[in-house]
Amino acid sequence: MDVTLWITGAAILVLLVLSAFFSGSETALTAASRARMHALESEGNRRATIVNRLRERKERLIGAILLGNNLVNILASALATSALIRLVGDAGIAYATIVMTLLVLIFSEVLPKTYALHHADKAALGVAPAVRLLVALLAPATGFITWIVGAVLRLFGTDMREVAFASTIDELRGAIELHRGVPEQEEEEVRHERAMLRSILDLADVEVMEIMTHRRNLVMIDAGQPASRIVQEILDSPFTRIPLWQGEADNIVGVLHAKALLRAVRGHQGDLDTLDILSIAAQPWFIPDTTTLFDQLQAFRQRREHFALVVDEYGSLMGVVTLEDILEEIVGDITDEIDVAVAGVRPQPNGSYVVDGWVTLRDLNREYEWRLPDDRASTIAGLVLYEARRIPEVGQTFSFYGFRFEILRRQRHQITALRVTPPPELRRPLPPRRAE
């Protein structure tokens, strides 16, 4: 074997190593964690800065890597074919094809890309300086190639500038769901943290009408009553702020704060019934029921208020929403010493749940990680009415979305309680009872 074949063999080996470098670099730079690279750059890591700058212009990066990769692969195959033809004749073409395919596939594609996938951040930081130099050297060639590709695509009516990328919000949602495990094996803290992240992303999509306290459950006070009676009702109520109405329930004339009332009572001289309640009450703040939670949270902060009355498009009172309601959408129920405890959901030993009709679908989905749609109805009873297309009778059962719904109680035309049986994969065992 002459020296030329040895040189050719060494050249092929070097080209295969370069091919492995290009393949691994492409995978590492595209798979590296964007958040991790950003954090490292903030800490002053120069290599992380290079990675981020390279990924800002992906077309140039991918173009340079692909150009280099194809160049060395084709050159390696040509050298191998030439060497084998000299050794075995025309059959060397077939031998070179088989051998180079295996070598390139195993050592220049699968091996480096597998390593890069499992060590993406480390590999990206390692190859970043060399790839930056490569991109700079091949910039004229990759720019020309990109122009040709764009011209050809425009001939077929495709404009690369109109390429749609997934939004950051969708990427975050996908990342949250990607780490979702089996319900029976996940810790409660993990489920709660995932629910909080999901709720934060939903603030701009959820409207206040979906979380408000409905007017049917509101505590309101008739402002026409004697002041002593109003004071007594305030003291008997567990709420701090209560709407005042006059003439009819829809005519809200003020919002009375318990602390302001008690301060006025303390400073009042004479008969309590002479106290002007309306002068103490704050002006009511009305908001449309289509306001998103994100916008309402910003409005609460700007106005430094915690309480708003929700009205529909006709101006009719629909309910109230508070700052605490929005915060509970993020962190879960916030219960203090004066809250009225309403269970709403009662797990059963057989894996089903007895649910009051007013319980919202968002609360159920967040607490139990169900996937019941909340775009057609806000409560569990509303969803059953929507899907049933009629007012069901007590004892009727329905099955949709993989769940089974049994009507337990009904008051006139309103479903007040039903049994919900989730699919087996979403059922959770009851917590063990504490020893008495």
C-alpha positions as a Markdown table, in Angstrom:
| # | Residue | x | y | z |
|---|---|---|---|---|
| 1 | Met | 0.0 | 0.0 | 0.0 |
| 2 | Asp | 1.6 | 3.3 | -1.1 |
| 3 | Val | 1.8 | 6.5 | 0.8 |
| 4 | Thr | -1.0 | 8.1 | -1.2 |
| 5 | Leu | -3.5 | 5.6 | 0.2 |
| 6 | Trp | -2.3 | 6.3 | 3.7 |
| 7 | Ile | -2.7 | 10.0 | 3.1 |
| 8 | Thr | -6.2 | 9.5 | 1.6 |
| 9 | Gly | -7.2 | 7.4 | 4.6 |
| 10 | Ala | -6.0 | 10.0 | 7.0 |
| 11 | Ala | -7.8 | 12.7 | 5.1 |
| 12 | Ile | -11.0 | 10.7 | 5.2 |
| 13 | Leu | -10.7 | 10.2 | 9.0 |
| 14 | Val | -10.2 | 14.0 | 9.5 |
| 15 | Leu | -13.2 | 14.7 | 7.3 |
| 16 | Leu | -15.3 | 12.3 | 9.3 |
| 17 | Val | -14.3 | 14.1 | 12.5 |
| 18 | Leu | -15.2 | 17.4 | 11.0 |
| 19 | Ser | -18.5 | 16.0 | 9.9 |
| 20 | Ala | -19.2 | 14.8 | 13.4 |
| 21 | Phe | -18.3 | 18.3 | 14.7 |
| 22 | Phe | -20.8 | 19.9 | 12.3 |
| 23 | Ser | -23.6 | 17.5 | 13.1 |
| 24 | Gly | -23.0 | 17.7 | 16.9 |
| 25 | Ser | -22.8 | 21.5 | 16.8 |
| 26 | Glu | -26.1 | 21.8 | 14.9 |
| 27 | Thr | -27.9 | 19.7 | 17.4 |
| 28 | Ala | -26.3 | 21.3 | 20.5 |
| 29 | Leu | -26.9 | 24.9 | 19.4 |
| 30 | Thr | -30.5 | 24.2 | 18.5 |
| 31 | Ala | -31.3 | 22.0 | 21.6 |
| 32 | Ala | -29.5 | 24.1 | 24.2 |
| 33 | Ser | -31.8 | 25.6 | 26.9 |
| 34 | Arg | -32.7 | 29.2 | 26.0 |
| 35 | Ala | -33.4 | 30.0 | 29.6 |
| 36 | Arg | -30.1 | 28.5 | 30.7 |
| 37 | Met | -28.1 | 30.4 | 28.1 |
| 38 | His | -29.8 | 33.6 | 29.0 |
| 39 | Ala | -29.0 | 33.1 | 32.7 |
| 40 | Leu | -25.3 | 32.4 | 31.9 |
| 41 | Glu | -25.1 | 35.4 | 29.7 |
| 42 | Ser | -26.5 | 37.5 | 32.5 |
| 43 | Glu | -23.8 | 36.2 | 34.8 |
| 44 | Gly | -21.1 | 37.3 | 32.3 |
| 45 | Asn | -20.4 | 34.0 | 30.5 |
| 46 | Arg | -18.9 | 34.9 | 27.1 |
| 47 | Arg | -19.5 | 31.6 | 25.5 |
| 48 | Ala | -23.2 | 31.8 | 26.4 |
| 49 | Thr | -23.3 | 35.2 | 24.8 |
| 50 | Ile | -21.9 | 33.8 | 21.6 |
| 51 | Val | -24.5 | 31.0 | 21.7 |
| 52 | Asn | -27.3 | 33.6 | 22.0 |
| 53 | Arg | -25.9 | 35.7 | 19.2 |
| 54 | Leu | -25.6 | 32.7 | 16.9 |
| 55 | Arg | -29.2 | 31.7 | 17.6 |
| 56 | Glu | -30.5 | 35.2 | 16.9 |
| 57 | Arg | -29.7 | 34.5 | 13.2 |
| 58 | Lys | -30.6 | 30.9 | 12.7 |
| 59 | Glu | -30.6 | 31.0 | 9.0 |
| 60 | Arg | -26.9 | 32.0 | 8.8 |
| 61 | Leu | -26.1 | 29.5 | 11.6 |
| 62 | Ile | -27.8 | 26.5 | 10.0 |
| 63 | Gly | -26.7 | 27.5 | 6.5 |
| 64 | Ala | -23.0 | 27.6 | 7.5 |
| 65 | Ile | -23.2 | 24.3 | 9.4 |
| 66 | Leu | -25.0 | 22.5 | 6.6 |
| 67 | Leu | -22.6 | 23.9 | 4.0 |
| 68 | Gly | -19.6 | 22.7 | 6.0 |
| 69 | Asn | -21.2 | 19.4 | 6.8 |
| 70 | Asn | -22.1 | 18.6 | 3.2 |
| 71 | Leu | -18.7 | 19.8 | 1.9 |
| 72 | Val | -16.7 | 17.4 | 4.1 |
| 73 | Asn | -19.1 | 14.5 | 3.6 |
| 74 | Ile | -19.0 | 14.7 | -0.1 |
| 75 | Leu | -15.3 | 15.2 | -0.1 |
| 76 | Ala | -14.8 | 12.2 | 2.2 |
| 77 | Ser | -17.0 | 10.0 | -0.1 |
| 78 | Ala | -15.2 | 11.1 | -3.2 |
| 79 | Leu | -11.8 | 10.3 | -1.6 |
| 80 | Ala | -13.0 | 6.9 | -0.4 |
| 81 | Thr | -14.4 | 6.1 | -3.9 |
| 82 | Ser | -11.2 | 7.0 | -5.6 |
| 83 | Ala | -9.1 | 5.0 | -3.2 |
| 84 | Leu | -11.2 | 1.8 | -3.4 |
| 85 | Ile | -11.4 | 2.0 | -7.2 |
| 86 | Arg | -7.6 | 1.9 | -7.3 |
| 87 | Leu | -7.6 | -1.1 | -4.9 |
| 88 | Val | -10.4 | -3.2 | -6.3 |
| 89 | Gly | -11.4 | -1.7 | -9.5 |
| 90 | Asp | -15.0 | -0.6 | -10.5 |
| 91 | Ala | -16.4 | -2.6 | -7.6 |
| 92 | Gly | -14.9 | 0.0 | -5.3 |
| 93 | Ile | -17.8 | 2.4 | -6.1 |
| 94 | Ala | -20.2 | 0.0 | -4.4 |
| 95 | Tyr | -17.8 | -0.7 | -1.5 |
| 96 | Ala | -17.2 | 3.0 | -1.0 |
| 97 | Thr | -21.0 | 3.7 | -0.9 |
| 98 | Ile | -21.6 | 1.0 | 1.7 |
| 99 | Val | -18.6 | 1.8 | 3.9 |
| 100 | Met | -19.0 | 5.6 | 3.8 |
| 101 | Thr | -22.7 | 5.4 | 4.5 |
| 102 | Leu | -22.1 | 3.3 | 7.6 |
| 103 | Leu | -19.2 | 5.5 | 8.8 |
| 104 | Val | -21.0 | 8.8 | 8.2 |
| 105 | Leu | -24.3 | 7.5 | 9.7 |
| 106 | Ile | -22.8 | 6.0 | 12.9 |
| 107 | Phe | -19.7 | 8.2 | 13.7 |
| 108 | Ser | -20.7 | 11.5 | 12.0 |
| 109 | Glu | -24.4 | 11.7 | 12.6 |
| 110 | Val | -26.0 | 9.4 | 15.2 |
| 111 | Leu | -23.1 | 9.4 | 17.7 |
| 112 | Pro | -22.4 | 13.1 | 17.9 |
| 113 | Lys | -26.0 | 14.1 | 17.8 |
| 114 | Thr | -26.9 | 11.6 | 20.5 |
| 115 | Tyr | -24.2 | 13.1 | 22.7 |
| 116 | Ala | -25.2 | 16.6 | 21.9 |
| 117 | Leu | -28.8 | 15.9 | 22.8 |
| 118 | His | -27.9 | 14.5 | 26.2 |
| 119 | His | -25.3 | 17.3 | 26.9 |
| 120 | Ala | -26.8 | 20.2 | 24.9 |
| 121 | Asp | -25.8 | 23.1 | 27.1 |
| 122 | Lys | -22.3 | 21.8 | 27.7 |
| 123 | Ala | -21.7 | 21.0 | 24.0 |
| 124 | Ala | -23.2 | 24.3 | 22.8 |
| 125 | Leu | -20.8 | 26.3 | 25.1 |
| 126 | Gly | -17.9 | 24.2 | 23.9 |
| 127 | Val | -18.4 | 24.6 | 20.2 |
| 128 | Ala | -19.7 | 28.2 | 20.2 |
| 129 | Pro | -16.3 | 30.0 | 19.4 |
| 130 | Ala | -15.4 | 27.7 | 16.6 |
| 131 | Val | -18.9 | 27.8 | 15.0 |
| 132 | Arg | -18.9 | 31.6 | 15.3 |
| 133 | Leu | -15.6 | 31.7 | 13.3 |
| 134 | Leu | -17.1 | 29.2 | 10.7 |
| 135 | Val | -20.2 | 31.3 | 10.3 |
| 136 | Ala | -18.1 | 34.5 | 9.7 |
| 137 | Leu | -15.9 | 32.7 | 7.1 |
| 138 | Leu | -18.8 | 31.2 | 5.2 |
| 139 | Ala | -21.1 | 34.3 | 5.5 |
| 140 | Pro | -20.7 | 35.3 | 1.8 |
| 141 | Ala | -21.5 | 31.8 | 0.6 |
| 142 | Thr | -24.4 | 31.2 | 3.0 |
| 143 | Gly | -25.8 | 34.7 | 2.1 |
| 144 | Phe | -25.7 | 33.8 | -1.6 |
| 145 | Ile | -27.4 | 30.4 | -1.0 |
| 146 | Thr | -30.1 | 32.0 | 1.2 |
| 147 | Trp | -30.8 | 34.5 | -1.6 |
| 148 | Ile | -31.2 | 31.7 | -4.1 |
| 149 | Val | -33.4 | 29.7 | -1.8 |
| 150 | Gly | -35.6 | 32.8 | -1.2 |
| 151 | Ala | -35.9 | 33.5 | -4.9 |
| 152 | Val | -36.9 | 29.9 | -5.7 |
| 153 | Leu | -39.5 | 29.9 | -2.9 |
| 154 | Arg | -40.9 | 33.2 | -4.1 |
| 155 | Leu | -41.5 | 31.6 | -7.5 |
| 156 | Phe | -43.8 | 29.2 | -5.8 |
| 157 | Gly | -45.6 | 32.0 | -3.9 |
| 158 | Thr | -43.8 | 31.4 | -0.5 |
| 159 | Asp | -42.4 | 34.3 | 1.4 |
| 160 | Met | -39.9 | 33.3 | 4.1 |
| 161 | Arg | -40.7 | 36.5 | 6.0 |
| 162 | Glu | -44.2 | 35.2 | 6.7 |
| 163 | Val | -42.9 | 32.1 | 8.6 |
| 164 | Ala | -44.9 | 31.9 | 11.8 |
| 165 | Phe | -43.1 | 30.8 | 15.0 |
| 166 | Ala | -44.8 | 29.5 | 18.0 |
| 167 | Ser | -45.4 | 32.2 | 20.6 |
| 168 | Thr | -43.5 | 32.3 | 23.9 |
| 169 | Ile | -46.7 | 31.6 | 25.8 |
| 170 | Asp | -47.4 | 28.4 | 23.8 |
| 171 | Glu | -43.8 | 27.3 | 24.5 |
| 172 | Leu | -44.3 | 27.8 | 28.2 |
| 173 | Arg | -47.6 | 26.0 | 28.2 |
| 174 | Gly | -45.9 | 23.1 | 26.4 |
| 175 | Ala | -43.0 | 23.0 | 28.8 |
| 176 | Ile | -45.4 | 22.9 | 31.8 |
| 177 | Glu | -47.4 | 20.0 | 30.3 |
| 178 | Leu | -44.3 | 18.2 | 29.2 |
| 179 | His | -43.4 | 17.6 | 32.8 |
| 180 | Arg | -46.8 | 16.3 | 33.8 |
| 181 | Gly | -46.5 | 12.9 | 35.4 |
| 182 | Val | -48.9 | 10.2 | 36.5 |
| 183 | Pro | -51.5 | 11.6 | 39.0 |
| 184 | Glu | -50.9 | 8.8 | 41.5 |
| 185 | Gln | -47.2 | 9.3 | 41.5 |
| 186 | Glu | -47.0 | 13.1 | 41.7 |
| 187 | Glu | -46.6 | 15.0 | 44.9 |
| 188 | Glu | -49.3 | 17.5 | 45.8 |
| 189 | Glu | -46.8 | 20.4 | 45.8 |
| 190 | Val | -45.8 | 19.6 | 42.2 |
| 191 | Arg | -49.4 | 19.6 | 41.0 |
| 192 | His | -50.0 | 22.9 | 42.8 |
| 193 | Glu | -47.0 | 24.6 | 41.4 |
| 194 | Arg | -47.9 | 23.5 | 37.9 |
| 195 | Ala | -51.5 | 24.8 | 38.4 |
| 196 | Met | -50.1 | 28.1 | 39.5 |
| 197 | Leu | -47.9 | 28.4 | 36.4 |
| 198 | Arg | -50.8 | 27.5 | 34.2 |
| 199 | Ser | -53.1 | 30.0 | 35.9 |
| 200 | Ile | -50.6 | 32.9 | 35.4 |
| 201 | Leu | -50.5 | 32.2 | 31.7 |
| 202 | Asp | -54.3 | 32.2 | 31.6 |
| 203 | Leu | -54.8 | 35.6 | 33.1 |
| 204 | Ala | -55.0 | 37.3 | 29.8 |
| 205 | Asp | -57.5 | 34.8 | 28.5 |
| 206 | Val | -59.9 | 34.4 | 31.4 |
| 207 | Glu | -62.7 | 37.0 | 31.9 |
| 208 | Val | -64.0 | 38.2 | 35.2 |
| 209 | Met | -67.4 | 36.7 | 34.6 |
| 210 | Glu | -65.8 | 33.2 | 35.0 |
| 211 | Ile | -64.5 | 33.8 | 38.5 |
| 212 | Met | -66.9 | 36.5 | 39.9 |
| 213 | Thr | -69.2 | 35.9 | 42.8 |
| 214 | His | -72.6 | 35.6 | 41.1 |
| 215 | Arg | -75.3 | 38.1 | 42.2 |
| 216 | Arg | -77.4 | 35.2 | 43.4 |
| 217 | Asn | -74.8 | 34.6 | 46.1 |
| 218 | Leu | -74.1 | 38.3 | 46.9 |
| 219 | Val | -74.6 | 39.8 | 50.3 |
| 220 | Met | -76.1 | 43.3 | 49.7 |
| 221 | Ile | -77.8 | 45.7 | 52.1 |
| 222 | Asp | -80.7 | 48.0 | 51.5 |
| 223 | Ala | -79.4 | 51.6 | 52.1 |
| 224 | Gly | -83.0 | 52.7 | 52.9 |
| 225 | Gln | -83.0 | 50.9 | 56.3 |
| 226 | Pro | -82.2 | 52.6 | 59.6 |
| 227 | Ala | -78.5 | 53.1 | 60.2 |
| 228 | Ser | -78.7 | 50.9 | 63.3 |
| 229 | Arg | -80.0 | 48.0 | 61.2 |
| 230 | Ile | -77.3 | 48.5 | 58.6 |
| 231 | Val | -74.6 | 48.4 | 61.3 |
| 232 | Gln | -76.0 | 45.2 | 62.7 |
| 233 | Glu | -76.1 | 43.6 | 59.2 |
| 234 | Ile | -72.5 | 44.6 | 58.6 |
| 235 | Leu | -71.5 | 43.1 | 62.0 |
| 236 | Asp | -73.3 | 39.9 | 61.2 |
| 237 | Ser | -71.7 | 39.6 | 57.8 |
| 238 | Pro | -68.3 | 37.9 | 57.2 |
| 239 | Phe | -67.4 | 40.3 | 54.4 |
| 240 | Thr | -65.4 | 43.6 | 54.7 |
| 241 | Arg | -67.0 | 45.4 | 51.7 |
| 242 | Ile | -70.7 | 45.2 | 51.0 |
| 243 | Pro | -72.7 | 46.8 | 48.2 |
| 244 | Leu | -75.6 | 49.1 | 49.1 |
| 245 | Trp | -78.7 | 49.3 | 47.0 |
| 246 | Gln | -81.6 | 51.6 | 47.0 |
| 247 | Gly | -85.0 | 51.2 | 45.5 |
| 248 | Glu | -84.2 | 48.0 | 43.6 |
| 249 | Ala | -81.3 | 45.4 | 43.8 |
| 250 | Asp | -79.8 | 46.5 | 40.5 |
| 251 | Asn | -79.5 | 50.1 | 41.7 |
| 252 | Ile | -76.1 | 50.0 | 43.6 |
| 253 | Val | -75.5 | 53.4 | 45.2 |
| 254 | Gly | -72.3 | 52.6 | 47.1 |
| 255 | Val | -69.9 | 50.1 | 48.6 |
| 256 | Leu | -69.7 | 50.2 | 52.4 |
| 257 | His | -66.4 | 49.2 | 54.1 |
| 258 | Ala | -66.8 | 47.8 | 57.5 |
| 259 | Lys | -63.8 | 49.7 | 58.9 |
| 260 | Ala | -65.1 | 53.0 | 57.6 |
| 261 | Leu | -68.5 | 52.3 | 59.1 |
| 262 | Leu | -67.1 | 51.4 | 62.5 |
| 263 | Arg | -64.8 | 54.5 | 62.5 |
| 264 | Ala | -67.9 | 56.7 | 61.7 |
| 265 | Val | -70.0 | 54.9 | 64.4 |
| 266 | Arg | -67.2 | 55.6 | 67.0 |
| 267 | Gly | -67.1 | 59.3 | 66.2 |
| 268 | His | -70.9 | 59.7 | 65.9 |
| 269 | Gln | -72.7 | 61.6 | 68.6 |
| 270 | Gly | -76.4 | 61.1 | 69.4 |
| 271 | Asp | -78.9 | 58.6 | 67.9 |
| 272 | Leu | -77.2 | 56.1 | 65.6 |
| 273 | Asp | -80.1 | 56.2 | 63.2 |
| 274 | Thr | -79.2 | 59.7 | 62.3 |
| 275 | Leu | -75.9 | 58.6 | 60.9 |
| 276 | Asp | -75.7 | 59.2 | 57.1 |
| 277 | Ile | -74.6 | 55.8 | 55.7 |
| 278 | Leu | -74.3 | 56.9 | 52.1 |
| 279 | Ser | -71.8 | 59.6 | 53.0 |
| 280 | Ile | -69.5 | 56.9 | 54.4 |
| 281 | Ala | -69.9 | 54.5 | 51.5 |
| 282 | Ala | -67.4 | 54.6 | 48.6 |
| 283 | Gln | -68.5 | 55.2 | 45.0 |
| 284 | Pro | -69.3 | 51.9 | 43.3 |
| 285 | Trp | -66.9 | 50.8 | 40.5 |
| 286 | Phe | -68.5 | 49.0 | 37.6 |
| 287 | Ile | -66.6 | 47.0 | 35.1 |
| 288 | Pro | -67.8 | 44.9 | 32.1 |
| 289 | Asp | -68.1 | 41.2 | 32.5 |
| 290 | Thr | -65.7 | 40.7 | 29.5 |
| 291 | Thr | -62.7 | 42.3 | 31.3 |
| 292 | Thr | -59.8 | 39.9 | 31.4 |
| 293 | Leu | -58.2 | 39.0 | 34.7 |
| 294 | Phe | -54.9 | 40.5 | 33.6 |
| 295 | Asp | -56.5 | 43.8 | 32.7 |
| 296 | Gln | -58.5 | 43.8 | 36.0 |
| 297 | Leu | -55.4 | 43.0 | 38.0 |
| 298 | Gln | -53.7 | 46.0 | 36.5 |
| 299 | Ala | -56.8 | 48.2 | 37.1 |
| 300 | Phe | -56.9 | 47.1 | 40.8 |
| 301 | Arg | -53.3 | 48.2 | 41.2 |
| 302 | Gln | -53.7 | 51.5 | 39.4 |
| 303 | Arg | -56.9 | 52.5 | 41.3 |
| 304 | Arg | -55.7 | 50.9 | 44.6 |
| 305 | Glu | -59.0 | 49.3 | 45.0 |
| 306 | His | -59.9 | 45.7 | 45.8 |
| 307 | Phe | -63.6 | 45.5 | 44.9 |
| 308 | Ala | -65.5 | 45.9 | 41.6 |
| 309 | Leu | -69.1 | 45.3 | 40.5 |
| 310 | Val | -69.5 | 43.3 | 37.3 |
| 311 | Val | -72.2 | 44.3 | 34.8 |
| 312 | Asp | -73.3 | 42.8 | 31.5 |
| 313 | Glu | -73.7 | 44.6 | 28.2 |
| 314 | Tyr | -77.2 | 45.8 | 29.3 |
| 315 | Gly | -75.8 | 47.3 | 32.5 |
| 316 | Ser | -77.4 | 44.7 | 34.7 |
| 317 | Leu | -75.5 | 43.6 | 37.8 |
| 318 | Met | -73.9 | 40.2 | 37.3 |
| 319 | Gly | -71.8 | 39.9 | 40.4 |
| 320 | Val | -68.7 | 41.2 | 42.1 |
| 321 | Val | -65.0 | 40.4 | 41.7 |
| 322 | Thr | -62.2 | 41.2 | 44.2 |
| 323 | Leu | -58.5 | 41.3 | 44.2 |
| 324 | Glu | -58.5 | 38.2 | 46.3 |
| 325 | Asp | -60.5 | 36.4 | 43.6 |
| 326 | Ile | -57.8 | 37.0 | 41.1 |
| 327 | Leu | -55.0 | 36.0 | 43.4 |
| 328 | Glu | -56.9 | 32.8 | 44.2 |
| 329 | Glu | -56.9 | 32.0 | 40.5 |
| 330 | Ile | -53.1 | 32.0 | 40.7 |
| 331 | Val | -52.2 | 30.5 | 44.2 |
| 332 | Gly | -55.4 | 28.6 | 45.0 |
| 333 | Asp | -58.0 | 29.2 | 47.7 |
| 334 | Ile | -57.0 | 31.7 | 50.3 |
| 335 | Thr | -58.9 | 31.0 | 53.5 |
| 336 | Asp | -58.8 | 33.2 | 56.6 |
| 337 | Glu | -60.5 | 33.1 | 60.0 |
| 338 | Ile | -63.7 | 34.7 | 58.8 |
| 339 | Asp | -64.2 | 33.0 | 55.5 |
| 340 | Val | -67.3 | 31.0 | 55.0 |
| 341 | Ala | -66.2 | 27.4 | 54.4 |
| 342 | Val | -68.0 | 25.9 | 51.4 |
| 343 | Ala | -66.8 | 22.5 | 50.4 |
| 344 | Gly | -68.4 | 22.3 | 47.0 |
| 345 | Val | -66.6 | 19.1 | 46.1 |
| 346 | Arg | -66.7 | 15.9 | 48.2 |
| 347 | Pro | -64.5 | 13.0 | 47.1 |
| 348 | Gln | -66.1 | 9.5 | 47.4 |
| 349 | Pro | -64.5 | 6.2 | 48.2 |
| 350 | Asn | -65.3 | 4.8 | 44.7 |
| 351 | Gly | -63.3 | 7.6 | 43.0 |
| 352 | Ser | -66.2 | 9.8 | 42.1 |
| 353 | Tyr | -67.0 | 13.3 | 43.4 |
| 354 | Val | -70.2 | 14.8 | 44.6 |
| 355 | Val | -70.0 | 18.4 | 43.3 |
| 356 | Asp | -72.3 | 21.3 | 43.9 |
| 357 | Gly | -73.6 | 22.8 | 40.7 |
| 358 | Trp | -72.1 | 26.2 | 41.2 |
| 359 | Val | -68.5 | 24.9 | 41.4 |
| 360 | Thr | -66.6 | 26.4 | 38.5 |
| 361 | Leu | -64.9 | 24.3 | 35.8 |
| 362 | Arg | -61.7 | 26.2 | 36.2 |
| 363 | Asp | -61.5 | 25.3 | 39.9 |
| 364 | Leu | -62.1 | 21.6 | 39.1 |
| 365 | Asn | -59.6 | 21.6 | 36.3 |
| 366 | Arg | -57.0 | 23.3 | 38.4 |
| 367 | Glu | -57.5 | 21.2 | 41.5 |
| 368 | Tyr | -57.8 | 17.8 | 39.9 |
| 369 | Glu | -56.0 | 18.4 | 36.6 |
| 370 | Trp | -59.1 | 17.5 | 34.6 |
| 371 | Arg | -59.6 | 18.8 | 31.0 |
| 372 | Leu | -63.2 | 19.8 | 31.0 |
| 373 | Pro | -63.8 | 22.7 | 28.5 |
| 374 | Asp | -64.6 | 26.0 | 30.2 |
| 375 | Asp | -65.2 | 28.0 | 27.0 |
| 376 | Arg | -68.9 | 27.0 | 26.8 |
| 377 | Ala | -69.9 | 27.2 | 30.4 |
| 378 | Ser | -68.3 | 28.5 | 33.6 |
| 379 | Thr | -69.8 | 26.0 | 36.1 |
| 380 | Ile | -70.1 | 22.2 | 36.2 |
| 381 | Ala | -73.9 | 22.5 | 36.1 |
| 382 | Gly | -73.7 | 24.8 | 33.1 |
| 383 | Leu | -71.6 | 22.3 | 31.2 |
| 384 | Val | -74.1 | 19.5 | 31.8 |
| 385 | Leu | -76.9 | 21.8 | 30.6 |
| 386 | Tyr | -75.0 | 22.8 | 27.5 |
| 387 | Glu | -74.1 | 19.2 | 26.6 |
| 388 | Ala | -77.5 | 17.7 | 27.5 |
| 389 | Arg | -79.4 | 20.4 | 25.5 |
| 390 | Arg | -82.2 | 20.1 | 28.0 |
| 391 | Ile | -82.9 | 20.4 | 31.7 |
| 392 | Pro | -82.2 | 16.9 | 33.0 |
| 393 | Glu | -84.2 | 15.0 | 35.7 |
| 394 | Val | -82.8 | 13.8 | 39.0 |
| 395 | Gly | -81.2 | 10.4 | 38.4 |
| 396 | Gln | -80.3 | 10.9 | 34.8 |
| 397 | Thr | -76.7 | 10.2 | 33.8 |
| 398 | Phe | -74.6 | 11.6 | 30.9 |
| 399 | Ser | -71.2 | 10.7 | 29.5 |
| 400 | Phe | -69.0 | 13.1 | 27.7 |
| 401 | Tyr | -65.3 | 14.0 | 27.6 |
| 402 | Gly | -64.6 | 10.7 | 29.3 |
| 403 | Phe | -66.5 | 11.7 | 32.4 |
| 404 | Arg | -69.8 | 10.4 | 33.8 |
| 405 | Phe | -72.3 | 12.9 | 35.3 |
| 406 | Glu | -75.2 | 11.8 | 37.4 |
| 407 | Ile | -77.8 | 14.4 | 38.5 |
| 408 | Leu | -78.4 | 14.1 | 42.3 |
| 409 | Arg | -80.4 | 17.2 | 43.1 |
| 410 | Arg | -82.3 | 19.9 | 41.2 |
| 411 | Gln | -84.1 | 23.0 | 42.4 |
| 412 | Arg | -86.6 | 24.1 | 39.9 |
| 413 | His | -84.6 | 24.5 | 36.7 |
| 414 | Gln | -81.2 | 24.7 | 38.5 |
| 415 | Ile | -78.9 | 21.7 | 39.0 |
| 416 | Thr | -77.7 | 22.0 | 42.6 |
| 417 | Ala | -75.7 | 18.7 | 43.0 |
| 418 | Leu | -74.3 | 16.0 | 40.7 |
| 419 | Arg | -71.9 | 13.0 | 40.9 |
| 420 | Val | -68.9 | 13.3 | 38.6 |
| 421 | Thr | -66.9 | 10.1 | 37.8 |
| 422 | Pro | -63.6 | 10.9 | 36.0 |
| 423 | Pro | -61.9 | 8.4 | 33.8 |
| 424 | Pro | -59.7 | 5.9 | 35.7 |
| 425 | Glu | -56.4 | 7.6 | 34.8 |
| 426 | Leu | -57.6 | 10.8 | 36.5 |
| 427 | Arg | -58.9 | 9.3 | 39.7 |
| 428 | Arg | -57.0 | 9.9 | 42.9 |
| 429 | Pro | -57.2 | 7.8 | 46.0 |
| 430 | Leu | -58.7 | 9.3 | 49.2 |
| 431 | Pro | -56.1 | 10.3 | 51.7 |
| 432 | Pro | -55.8 | 7.9 | 54.7 |
| 433 | Arg | -57.9 | 8.8 | 57.7 |
| 434 | Arg | -56.2 | 10.0 | 60.8 |
| 435 | Ala | -56.3 | 7.9 | 63.9 |
| 436 | Glu | -58.8 | 9.2 | 66.4 |
